[in-house]
Amino acid sequence: MSTPPPPGMRCISALGLTLPGVAHHFAEDDDGHRSLAMAHPDGSWARAEALGLGKPVVLQGGPRALFDTLEALRTYQLETGELPVRGARVLIEPDGTTRFAHGDWRATLAPEGGA
C-alpha cells in the first residue's frame, strides 16, 4: 500500500525544489517495513529501506546523492522546525526562471517547457 511520507519526511517537497525532476515513491506495509525510492532524469537514483523508525539501509548511485540531499533537508527541518523554502527570497526572471534563496540553500526552477 502506498501512503504519504511520515511527518519527518515531508521535506520531499523541498527536495523537488532543490533538485527539480526527482520522482519518488514511499511505501509502508502492515509490518512496519518502509521504503523510499527516488530517481532523477540525470540518472541519479536512491533506495532506502527500514523497519519502523530504525536506521535505513540506503543504496544510491549516479551523479547526485539523492538520499544525502534529502537527509540534509530533513536535518535542517528537524533543527529549525521549518523547511528552507519558508522565508526564502524569490526572484522571478523575465524568462520565467524562478530562483529561491534562504541561508546556504538555493533552488532554481526553469520555466515550464524550459530546460
N, CA, C and O atoms as a GROMACS GRO file, in nm:
protein
  460
    1MET      N    1   0.084  -0.116   0.000
    1MET     CA    2   0.000   0.000   0.000
    1MET      C    3   0.089   0.123   0.000
    1MET      O    4   0.188   0.127   0.074
    2SER      N    5   0.058   0.222  -0.080
    2SER     CA    6   0.134   0.347  -0.086
    2SER      C    7   0.069   0.449   0.007
    2SER      O    8  -0.053   0.468   0.003
    3THR      N    9   0.149   0.513   0.088
    3THR     CA   10   0.098   0.611   0.184
    3THR      C   11   0.181   0.738   0.174
    3THR      O   12   0.292   0.735   0.121
    4PRO      N   13   0.128   0.851   0.224
    4PRO     CA   14   0.208   0.973   0.224
    4PRO      C   15   0.329   0.955   0.315
    4PRO      O   16   0.323   0.877   0.410
    5PRO      N   17   0.438   1.026   0.288
    5PRO     CA   18   0.553   1.016   0.376
    5PRO      C   19   0.516   1.059   0.518
    5PRO      O   20   0.429   1.144   0.535
    6PRO      N   21   0.581   1.001   0.619
    6PRO     CA   22   0.555   1.041   0.757
    6PRO      C   23   0.600   1.184   0.780
    6PRO      O   24   0.675   1.239   0.699
    7PRO      N   25   0.555   1.248   0.890
    7PRO     CA   26   0.588   1.389   0.914
    7PRO      C   27   0.737   1.421   0.901
    7PRO      O   28   0.771   1.527   0.847
    8GLY      N   29   0.825   1.335   0.946
    8GLY     CA   30   0.968   1.361   0.936
    8GLY      C   31   1.021   1.360   0.794
    8GLY      O   32   1.134   1.402   0.771
    9MET      N   33   0.941   1.311   0.698
    9MET     CA   34   0.985   1.304   0.559
    9MET      C   35   0.909   1.401   0.470
    9MET      O   36   0.915   1.389   0.347
   10ARG      N   37   0.839   1.494   0.528
   10ARG     CA   38   0.761   1.587   0.446
   10ARG      C   39   0.849   1.686   0.372
   10ARG      O   40   0.800   1.774   0.302
   11CYS      N   41   0.979   1.671   0.387
   11CYS     CA   42   1.073   1.758   0.316
   11CYS      C   43   1.089   1.715   0.170
   11CYS      O   44   1.169   1.773   0.096
   12ILE      N   45   1.012   1.614   0.128
   12ILE     CA   46   1.015   1.571  -0.013
   12ILE      C   47   0.982   1.689  -0.104
   12ILE      O   48   1.039   1.700  -0.213
   13SER      N   49   0.891   1.777  -0.063
   13SER     CA   50   0.856   1.892  -0.147
   13SER      C   51   0.977   1.984  -0.164
   13SER      O   52   0.998   2.037  -0.273
   14ALA      N   53   1.055   2.003  -0.059
   14ALA     CA   54   1.176   2.085  -0.070
   14ALA      C   55   1.279   2.016  -0.159
   14ALA      O   56   1.356   2.084  -0.228
   15LEU      N   57   1.282   1.884  -0.159
   15LEU     CA   58   1.372   1.811  -0.248
   15LEU      C   59   1.334   1.839  -0.394
   15LEU      O   60   1.422   1.855  -0.479
   16GLY      N   61   1.205   1.844  -0.422
   16GLY     CA   62   1.159   1.873  -0.557
   16GLY      C   63   1.199   2.011  -0.605
   16GLY      O   64   1.220   2.032  -0.724
   17LEU      N   65   1.210   2.107  -0.512
   17LEU     CA   66   1.258   2.240  -0.548
   17LEU      C   67   1.410   2.240  -0.562
   17LEU      O   68   1.465   2.303  -0.653
   18THR      N   69   1.477   2.170  -0.472
   18THR     CA   70   1.623   2.166  -0.473
   18THR      C   71   1.676   2.094  -0.596
   18THR      O   72   1.773   2.138  -0.658
   19LEU      N   73   1.612   1.983  -0.631
   19LEU     CA   74   1.652   1.903  -0.747
   19LEU      C   75   1.528   1.876  -0.833
   19LEU      O   76   1.472   1.766  -0.827
   20PRO      N   77   1.484   1.974  -0.912
   20PRO     CA   78   1.364   1.954  -0.993
   20PRO      C   79   1.375   1.828  -1.079
   20PRO      O   80   1.481   1.797  -1.134
   21GLY      N   81   1.264   1.759  -1.089
   21GLY     CA   82   1.258   1.638  -1.171
   21GLY      C   83   1.270   1.510  -1.093
   21GLY      O   84   1.255   1.401  -1.150
   22VAL      N   85   1.296   1.518  -0.962
   22VAL     CA   86   1.308   1.397  -0.881
   22VAL      C   87   1.170   1.332  -0.869
   22VAL      O   88   1.073   1.397  -0.830
   23ALA      N   89   1.163   1.205  -0.903
   23ALA     CA   90   1.041   1.126  -0.882
   23ALA      C   91   1.065   1.041  -0.759
   23ALA      O   92   1.177   0.996  -0.734
   24HIS      N   93   0.960   1.018  -0.681
   24HIS     CA   94   0.977   0.938  -0.560
   24HIS      C   95   0.854   0.853  -0.534
   24HIS      O   96   0.743   0.882  -0.581
   25HIS      N   97   0.876   0.747  -0.459
   25HIS     CA   98   0.767   0.660  -0.416
   25HIS      C   99   0.798   0.613  -0.275
   25HIS      O  100   0.905   0.560  -0.248
   26PHE      N  101   0.703   0.635  -0.185
   26PHE     CA  102   0.716   0.591  -0.045
   26PHE      C  103   0.610   0.485  -0.020
   26PHE      O  104   0.495   0.501  -0.062
   27ALA      N  105   0.647   0.379   0.049
   27ALA     CA  106   0.551   0.274   0.084
   27ALA      C  107   0.581   0.223   0.224
   27ALA      O  108   0.696   0.219   0.268
   28GLU      N  109   0.476   0.185   0.294
   28GLU     CA  110   0.489   0.125   0.427
   28GLU      C  111   0.388   0.011   0.435
   28GLU      O  112   0.270   0.029   0.406
   29ASP      N  113   0.436  -0.108   0.475
   29ASP     CA  114   0.344  -0.220   0.484
   29ASP      C  115   0.296  -0.238   0.628
   29ASP      O  116   0.340  -0.167   0.719
   30ASP      N  117   0.207  -0.333   0.648
   30ASP     CA  118   0.146  -0.356   0.780
   30ASP      C  119   0.247  -0.400   0.885
   30ASP      O  120   0.222  -0.385   1.005
   31ASP      N  121   0.361  -0.454   0.842
   31ASP     CA  122   0.465  -0.498   0.936
   31ASP      C  123   0.560  -0.385   0.975
   31ASP      O  124   0.653  -0.407   1.053
   32GLY      N  125   0.538  -0.265   0.922
   32GLY     CA  126   0.624  -0.152   0.955
   32GLY      C  127   0.746  -0.138   0.865
   32GLY      O  128   0.833  -0.055   0.891
   33HIS      N  129   0.753  -0.220   0.759
   33HIS     CA  130   0.863  -0.207   0.663
   33HIS      C  131   0.836  -0.085   0.576
   33HIS      O  132   0.731  -0.074   0.514
   34ARG      N  133   0.932   0.007   0.574
   34ARG     CA  134   0.917   0.131   0.498
   34ARG      C  135   1.021   0.137   0.388
   34ARG      O  136   1.136   0.097   0.408
   35SER      N  137   0.981   0.187   0.273
   35SER     CA  138   1.076   0.202   0.163
   35SER      C  139   1.052   0.333   0.090
   35SER      O  140   0.939   0.379   0.077
   36LEU      N  141   1.160   0.390   0.045
   36LEU     CA  142   1.156   0.513  -0.033
   36LEU      C  143   1.246   0.493  -0.154
   36LEU      O  144   1.363   0.458  -0.140
   37ALA      N  145   1.191   0.514  -0.272
   37ALA     CA  146   1.269   0.506  -0.396
   37ALA      C  147   1.264   0.642  -0.463
   37ALA      O  148   1.158   0.706  -0.469
   38MET      N  149   1.378   0.686  -0.515
   38MET     CA  150   1.386   0.816  -0.583
   38MET      C  151   1.468   0.800  -0.710
   38MET      O  152   1.561   0.720  -0.716
   39ALA      N  153   1.433   0.878  -0.812
   39ALA     CA  154   1.508   0.879  -0.937
   39ALA      C  155   1.506   1.020  -0.994
   39ALA      O  156   1.410   1.094  -0.977
   40HIS      N  157   1.614   1.055  -1.061
   40HIS     CA  158   1.626   1.187  -1.124
   40HIS      C  159   1.658   1.166  -1.272
   40HIS      O  160   1.724   1.068  -1.307
   41PRO      N  161   1.612   1.257  -1.359
   41PRO     CA  162   1.638   1.240  -1.502
   41PRO      C  163   1.787   1.231  -1.539
   41PRO      O  164   1.820   1.180  -1.646
   42ASP      N  165   1.876   1.280  -1.453
   42ASP     CA  166   2.019   1.272  -1.485
   42ASP      C  167   2.079   1.134  -1.459
   42ASP      O  168   2.199   1.114  -1.476
   43GLY      N  169   1.995   1.038  -1.416
   43GLY     CA  170   2.042   0.903  -1.389
   43GLY      C  171   2.068   0.874  -1.242
   43GLY      O  172   2.097   0.760  -1.206
   44SER      N  173   2.058   0.975  -1.158
   44SER     CA  174   2.075   0.952  -1.014
   44SER      C  175   1.956   0.873  -0.961
   44SER      O  176   1.844   0.888  -1.009
   45TRP      N  177   1.983   0.788  -0.861
   45TRP     CA  178   1.876   0.708  -0.802
   45TRP      C  179   1.913   0.678  -0.657
   45TRP      O  180   2.030   0.683  -0.619
   46ALA      N  181   1.812   0.648  -0.578
   46ALA     CA  182   1.835   0.608  -0.439
   46ALA      C  183   1.720   0.520  -0.394
   46ALA      O  184   1.606   0.534  -0.439
   47ARG      N  185   1.752   0.427  -0.306
   47ARG     CA  186   1.651   0.342  -0.243
   47ARG      C  187   1.690   0.328  -0.097
   47ARG      O  188   1.804   0.296  -0.065
   48ALA      N  189   1.594   0.352  -0.010
   48ALA     CA  190   1.616   0.338   0.134
   48ALA      C  191   1.507   0.249   0.190
   48ALA      O  192   1.390   0.262   0.156
   49GLU      N  193   1.547   0.156   0.277
   49GLU     CA  194   1.452   0.066   0.341
   49GLU      C  195   1.482   0.060   0.490
   49GLU      O  196   1.598   0.060   0.531
   50ALA      N  197   1.376   0.055   0.570
   50ALA     CA  198   1.392   0.046   0.715
   50ALA      C  199   1.273  -0.028   0.773
   50ALA      O  200   1.167  -0.036   0.712
   51LEU      N  201   1.293  -0.081   0.892
   51LEU     CA  202   1.185  -0.142   0.967
   51LEU      C  203   1.146  -0.041   1.075
   51LEU      O  204   1.227  -0.006   1.160
   52GLY      N  205   1.021   0.004   1.070
   52GLY     CA  206   0.974   0.104   1.165
   52GLY      C  207   1.058   0.230   1.155
   52GLY      O  208   1.084   0.280   1.046
   53LEU      N  209   1.099   0.281   1.271
   53LEU     CA  210   1.178   0.403   1.273
   53LEU      C  211   1.327   0.374   1.280
   53LEU      O  212   1.407   0.463   1.312
   54GLY      N  213   1.366   0.250   1.249
   54GLY     CA  214   1.507   0.213   1.251
   54GLY      C  215   1.587   0.284   1.144
   54GLY      O  216   1.531   0.342   1.050
   55LYS      N  217   1.718   0.279   1.160
   55LYS     CA  218   1.809   0.340   1.063
   55LYS      C  219   1.792   0.272   0.928
   55LYS      O  220   1.794   0.149   0.921
   56PRO      N  221   1.775   0.349   0.821
   56PRO     CA  222   1.754   0.288   0.690
   56PRO      C  223   1.883   0.233   0.629
   56PRO      O  224   1.992   0.282   0.656
   57VAL      N  225   1.865   0.131   0.548
   57VAL     CA  226   1.972   0.082   0.462
   57VAL      C  227   1.954   0.157   0.330
   57VAL      O  228   1.848   0.151   0.269
   58VAL      N  229   2.058   0.226   0.287
   58VAL     CA  230   2.048   0.314   0.170
   58VAL      C  231   2.142   0.267   0.060
   58VAL      O  232   2.259   0.237   0.085
   59LEU      N  233   2.090   0.260  -0.060
   59LEU     CA  234   2.169   0.238  -0.181
   59LEU      C  235   2.141   0.356  -0.271
   59LEU      O  236   2.026   0.397  -0.287
   60GLN      N  237   2.246   0.413  -0.330
   60GLN     CA  238   2.225   0.525  -0.422
   60GLN      C  239   2.339   0.529  -0.523
   60GLN      O  240   2.449   0.480  -0.497
   61GLY      N  241   2.310   0.588  -0.638
   61GLY     CA  242   2.411   0.596  -0.742
   61GLY      C  243   2.381   0.710  -0.837
   61GLY      O  244   2.278   0.776  -0.825
   62GLY      N  245   2.471   0.732  -0.930
   62GLY     CA  246   2.455   0.839  -1.026
   62GLY      C  247   2.530   0.963  -0.984
   62GLY      O  248   2.600   0.963  -0.882
   63PRO      N  249   2.516   1.070  -1.062
   63PRO     CA  250   2.594   1.191  -1.036
   63PRO      C  251   2.553   1.268  -0.910
   63PRO      O  252   2.631   1.350  -0.860
   64ARG      N  253   2.435   1.244  -0.857
   64ARG     CA  254   2.389   1.314  -0.736
   64ARG      C  255   2.353   1.212  -0.629
   64ARG      O  256   2.297   1.106  -0.659
   65ALA      N  257   2.385   1.243  -0.506
   65ALA     CA  258   2.348   1.158  -0.393
   65ALA      C  259   2.211   1.203  -0.344
   65ALA      O  260   2.201   1.286  -0.253
   66LEU      N  261   2.105   1.148  -0.403
   66LEU     CA  262   1.969   1.194  -0.374
   66LEU      C  263   1.932   1.177  -0.227
   66LEU      O  264   1.875   1.268  -0.167
   67PHE      N  265   1.964   1.063  -0.168
   67PHE     CA  266   1.927   1.041  -0.029
   67PHE      C  267   2.003   1.136   0.063
   67PHE      O  268   1.948   1.185   0.161
   68ASP      N  269   2.130   1.161   0.033
   68ASP     CA  270   2.208   1.255   0.114
   68ASP      C  271   2.147   1.395   0.108
   68ASP      O  272   2.141   1.465   0.210
   69THR      N  273   2.102   1.436  -0.010
   69THR     CA  274   2.037   1.567  -0.024
   69THR      C  275   1.908   1.571   0.056
   69THR      O  276   1.881   1.670   0.124
   70LEU      N  277   1.830   1.464   0.049
   70LEU     CA  278   1.706   1.456   0.128
   70LEU      C  279   1.736   1.461   0.277
   70LEU      O  280   1.668   1.531   0.352
   71GLU      N  281   1.838   1.387   0.321
   71GLU     CA  282   1.875   1.386   0.463
   71GLU      C  283   1.919   1.524   0.510
   71GLU      O  284   1.889   1.563   0.623
   72ALA      N  285   1.991   1.599   0.426
   72ALA     CA  286   2.032   1.734   0.463
   72ALA      C  287   1.910   1.824   0.482
   72ALA      O  288   1.906   1.904   0.575
   73LEU      N  289   1.811   1.810   0.395
   73LEU     CA  290   1.688   1.888   0.410
   73LEU      C  291   1.611   1.846   0.535
   73LEU      O  292   1.558   1.931   0.607
   74ARG      N  293   1.606   1.716   0.561
   74ARG     CA  294   1.536   1.665   0.680
   74ARG      C  295   1.605   1.713   0.807
   74ARG      O  296   1.539   1.752   0.903
   75THR      N  297   1.737   1.710   0.809
   75THR     CA  298   1.812   1.759   0.925
   75THR      C  299   1.784   1.906   0.948
   75THR      O  300   1.763   1.949   1.062
   76TYR      N  301   1.783   1.985   0.840
   76TYR     CA  302   1.751   2.127   0.851
   76TYR      C  303   1.612   2.145   0.912
   76TYR      O  304   1.593   2.227   1.001
   77GLN      N  305   1.516   2.066   0.863
   77GLN     CA  306   1.379   2.076   0.914
   77GLN      C  307   1.373   2.041   1.062
   77GLN      O  308   1.306   2.109   1.139
   78LEU      N  309   1.442   1.935   1.102
   78LEU     CA  310   1.439   1.893   1.242
   78LEU      C  311   1.509   1.993   1.333
   78LEU      O  312   1.466   2.015   1.446
   79GLU      N  313   1.616   2.056   1.285
   79GLU     CA  314   1.692   2.152   1.366
   79GLU      C  315   1.622   2.286   1.376
   79GLU      O  316   1.630   2.352   1.481
   80THR      N  317   1.554   2.330   1.270
   80THR     CA  318   1.495   2.464   1.269
   80THR      C  319   1.343   2.464   1.282
   80THR      O  320   1.284   2.567   1.312
   81GLY      N  321   1.281   2.348   1.262
   81GLY     CA  322   1.136   2.341   1.269
   81GLY      C  323   1.066   2.383   1.142
   81GLY      O  324   0.943   2.393   1.139
   82GLU      N  325   1.142   2.409   1.037
   82GLU     CA  326   1.082   2.450   0.911
   82GLU      C  327   1.170   2.405   0.796
   82GLU      O  328   1.284   2.362   0.815
   83LEU      N  329   1.116   2.414   0.677
   83LEU     CA  330   1.191   2.382   0.556
   83LEU      C  331   1.258   2.508   0.504
   83LEU      O  332   1.208   2.618   0.530
   84PRO      N  333   1.369   2.497   0.432
   84PRO     CA  334   1.440   2.617   0.389
   84PRO      C  335   1.361   2.706   0.294
   84PRO      O  336   1.393   2.824   0.280
   85VAL      N  337   1.260   2.653   0.229
   85VAL     CA  338   1.181   2.736   0.138
   85VAL      C  339   1.100   2.841   0.216
   85VAL      O  340   1.065   2.946   0.162
   86ARG      N  341   1.069   2.811   0.343
   86ARG     CA  342   0.995   2.908   0.424
   86ARG      C  343   1.086   3.028   0.452
   86ARG      O  344   1.195   3.012   0.508
   87GLY      N  345   1.042   3.143   0.416
   87GLY     CA  346   1.121   3.264   0.435
   87GLY      C  347   1.225   3.288   0.327
   87GLY      O  348   1.305   3.380   0.338
   88ALA      N  349   1.223   3.206   0.223
   88ALA     CA  350   1.322   3.223   0.116
   88ALA      C  351   1.292   3.348   0.034
   88ALA      O  352   1.177   3.388   0.016
   89ARG      N  353   1.399   3.408  -0.014
   89ARG     CA  354   1.383   3.515  -0.113
   89ARG      C  355   1.351   3.448  -0.245
   89ARG      O  356   1.405   3.341  -0.276
   90VAL      N  357   1.264   3.509  -0.322
   90VAL     CA  358   1.225   3.453  -0.451
   90VAL      C  359   1.247   3.558  -0.558
   90VAL      O  360   1.203   3.672  -0.545
   91LEU      N  361   1.316   3.519  -0.664
   91LEU     CA  362   1.340   3.606  -0.778
   91LEU      C  363   1.284   3.538  -0.902
   91LEU      O  364   1.321   3.425  -0.934
   92ILE      N  365   1.193   3.606  -0.970
   92ILE     CA  366   1.138   3.554  -1.095
   92ILE      C  367   1.198   3.637  -1.207
   92ILE      O  368   1.176   3.758  -1.216
   93GLU      N  369   1.274   3.571  -1.292
   93GLU     CA  370   1.343   3.639  -1.401
   93GLU      C  371   1.250   3.658  -1.520
   93GLU      O  372   1.147   3.590  -1.529
   94PRO      N  373   1.284   3.749  -1.612
   94PRO     CA  374   1.196   3.776  -1.727
   94PRO      C  375   1.161   3.652  -1.809
   94PRO      O  376   1.053   3.644  -1.866
   95ASP      N  377   1.253   3.554  -1.815
   95ASP     CA  378   1.224   3.433  -1.894
   95ASP      C  379   1.138   3.333  -1.818
   95ASP      O  380   1.106   3.227  -1.871
   96GLY      N  381   1.102   3.364  -1.692
   96GLY     CA  382   1.018   3.275  -1.612
   96GLY      C  383   1.096   3.187  -1.516
   96GLY      O  384   1.036   3.116  -1.436
   97THR      N  385   1.229   3.190  -1.522
   97THR     CA  386   1.310   3.114  -1.427
   97THR      C  387   1.284   3.168  -1.287
   97THR      O  388   1.283   3.290  -1.266
   98THR      N  389   1.261   3.079  -1.192
   98THR     CA  390   1.235   3.118  -1.054
   98THR      C  391   1.350   3.071  -0.967
   98THR      O  392   1.386   2.953  -0.969
   99ARG      N  393   1.408   3.164  -0.891
   99ARG     CA  394   1.521   3.132  -0.804
   99ARG      C  395   1.481   3.157  -0.659
   99ARG      O  396   1.424   3.260  -0.626
  100PHE      N  397   1.513   3.058  -0.573
  100PHE     CA  398   1.486   3.066  -0.430
  100PHE      C  399   1.620   3.070  -0.357
  100PHE      O  400   1.716   3.007  -0.399
  101ALA      N  401   1.626   3.146  -0.246
  101ALA     CA  402   1.747   3.150  -0.164
  101ALA      C  403   1.708   3.174  -0.019
  101ALA      O  404   1.628   3.262   0.012
  102HIS      N  405   1.767   3.094   0.070
  102HIS     CA  406   1.748   3.110   0.214
  102HIS      C  407   1.873   3.055   0.282
  102HIS      O  408   1.896   2.934   0.279
  103GLY      N  409   1.953   3.142   0.342
  103GLY     CA  410   2.079   3.097   0.401
  103GLY      C  411   2.167   3.036   0.293
  103GLY      O  412   2.188   3.098   0.188
  104ASP      N  413   2.218   2.916   0.317
  104ASP     CA  414   2.302   2.847   0.218
  104ASP      C  415   2.221   2.769   0.116
  104ASP      O  416   2.278   2.720   0.018
  105TRP      N  417   2.089   2.757   0.136
  105TRP     CA  418   2.005   2.677   0.047
  105TRP      C  419   1.969   2.759  -0.076
  105TRP      O  420   1.936   2.877  -0.067
  106ARG      N  421   1.976   2.695  -0.192
  106ARG     CA  422   1.939   2.757  -0.319
  106ARG      C  423   1.859   2.657  -0.401
  106ARG      O  424   1.883   2.536  -0.394
  107ALA      N  425   1.765   2.708  -0.479
  107ALA     CA  426   1.690   2.624  -0.571
  107ALA      C  427   1.654   2.708  -0.692
  107ALA      O  428   1.628   2.828  -0.680
  108THR      N  429   1.653   2.646  -0.809
  108THR     CA  430   1.617   2.714  -0.932
  108THR      C  431   1.517   2.628  -1.008
  108THR      O  432   1.539   2.508  -1.028
  109LEU      N  433   1.408   2.689  -1.049
  109LEU     CA  434   1.307   2.620  -1.131
  109LEU      C  435   1.306   2.684  -1.269
  109LEU      O  436   1.290   2.805  -1.282
  110ALA      N  437   1.324   2.602  -1.371
  110ALA     CA  438   1.318   2.650  -1.508
  110ALA      C  439   1.172   2.678  -1.544
  110ALA      O  440   1.082   2.616  -1.487
  111PRO      N  441   1.148   2.769  -1.636
  111PRO     CA  442   1.010   2.793  -1.679
  111PRO      C  443   0.951   2.668  -1.742
  111PRO      O  444   1.023   2.584  -1.795
  112GLU      N  445   0.820   2.657  -1.736
  112GLU     CA  446   0.753   2.540  -1.795
  112GLU      C  447   0.792   2.530  -1.941
  112GLU      O  448   0.785   2.627  -2.016
  113GLY      N  449   0.833   2.409  -1.979
  113GLY     CA  450   0.876   2.387  -2.116
  113GLY      C  451   1.022   2.424  -2.138
  113GLY      O  452   1.077   2.404  -2.246
  114GLY      N  453   1.086   2.480  -2.033
  114GLY     CA  454   1.227   2.519  -2.043
  114GLY      C  455   1.318   2.404  -2.005
  114GLY      O  456   1.272   2.296  -1.967
  115ALA      N  457   1.445   2.429  -2.016
  115ALA     CA  458   1.545   2.326  -1.983
  115ALA      C  459   1.581   2.328  -1.837
  115ALA      O  460   1.664   2.248  -1.793
   0.00000   0.00000   0.00000
